[in-house]
């Protein structure tokens, strides 16, 4: 059975990159930065921490 874990959007603005993450545990949050790789790293690190601390179903 599949279950919603999170939604991630990556957007490019005029001067920076934006990631918008939505999850049941963490709600909606945004990450911004001038370098795409740095924004992606922030998202990955935060999601990894969130999923590792989530109770198993």
C-alpha positions in Angstrom: 0.0 0.0 0.0 1.3 3.4 -0.9 1.3 6.3 1.5 1.9 10.1 0.9 5.3 11.0 2.5 6.1 14.4 1.0 5.9 16.8 -1.9 9.0 18.7 -3.1 9.0 21.5 -5.7 12.2 23.1 -7.0 11.9 26.5 -8.7 14.4 28.9 -10.2 13.8 32.6 -9.6 15.6 35.7 -11.0 18.5 35.5 -8.5 18.1 32.3 -6.5 16.7 28.8 -6.2 13.7 27.9 -4.2 12.6 24.5 -2.8 9.1 24.1 -1.3 8.6 21.0 0.8 5.3 19.8 2.2 5.0 16.8 4.6 2.6 15.7 7.3 5.3 15.7 9.9 7.0 18.9 9.0 4.3 21.0 7.3 5.2 23.4 4.5 8.6 24.9 4.5 10.8 26.7 2.0 14.6 26.8 1.3 16.3 29.5 -0.7 19.8 30.0 -1.9 21.9 31.2 -4.8 23.3 27.8 -5.6 21.0 24.9 -6.6 23.2 22.2 -5.1 23.2 23.9 -1.7 19.4 24.2 -1.7 19.1 20.5 -2.7 21.5 19.5 0.1 19.4 21.4 2.7 16.2 19.6 1.5 17.9 16.2 1.5 19.4 16.7 5.0 16.2 17.9 6.5 14.0 15.2 5.0 16.5 12.5 6.0 16.4 13.7 9.6 12.6 13.9 9.5 12.2 10.4 8.1 14.7 8.8 10.5 12.9 10.3 13.5 9.4 9.3 12.3 7.8 6.3 13.9 7.6 3.2 11.7 4.2 2.2 10.5 
